[in-house]
Amino acid sequence: MDVTHVVLLVVAGVAAGGVNAIAGGGSLITFPSLIATGLPSVTANVTNSVSVFPGYVSSVAGSRADLAGQGRRVRAVLPGAVLGSVGGCALLLSTPGRVFEVIVPFLVLGAAATLAFQERLRGLVGHPRAMSPRRAAITTQAVVFVGAVYGGYFGAALGVMYVAALALVLDEPLKRINALKNVLSATVGLVTVLVFGFFADVDWGAVAVLAPATIVGGYVGARLARRLPARVLKWVIVTFGTTIGLILLYRAFA
């Protein structure tokens, strides 16, 4: 790896860490950067998953004020996040990815649209306050599990999907949902580090460059997200999610 590649990965890591903390989708910055250094696509994918994990952890630290009072909720959803992540990693390591590559863009675009039309959709499915505690708990667990499967497999825009779906079932300000998203992303990231670290071909040299950069970006991005008005944060996430979805759609069918 030459100096140009190192600089590229540092810049990509800082940017991705910040984007993941604010909206999600930073992997679409780091993954192409790893490809640009000459790594094969599968190696780049697993290396990317390992590299962005520290950024998720720092984003949790940066959003800890908005996690206050959510300890019970976090403990309830963590098992589903772990199991889903393991399932997603197993899919990546054992099955062809072409079908999933075609589906992913539509999932991302759907997540962005869900967040954009959140209030209208709430009118159709019911406001979170109208849900019974049992229904809300089951729906939340399902959202967390399905999102974790996706995160273990590929993970780009995982944050967008989590925020969009959780906003429909949790009666919380978007900042607090974003903080919960950071915890879930970090959990998925930890599982991918453990699974891919033992069973996949990770380029640890690239990880050594990217990981510290994502820590810086993740912490700064999380603190910035806390200062953004809810409406601005919502449309940042929607805009970024739509952009990611269109990029993935182009790549899937180009």
Order of alpha helices (4+ residues) and beta strands (2+ residues): alpha-alpha-alpha-alpha-alpha-alpha-alpha-alpha-alpha-alpha-alpha-alpha
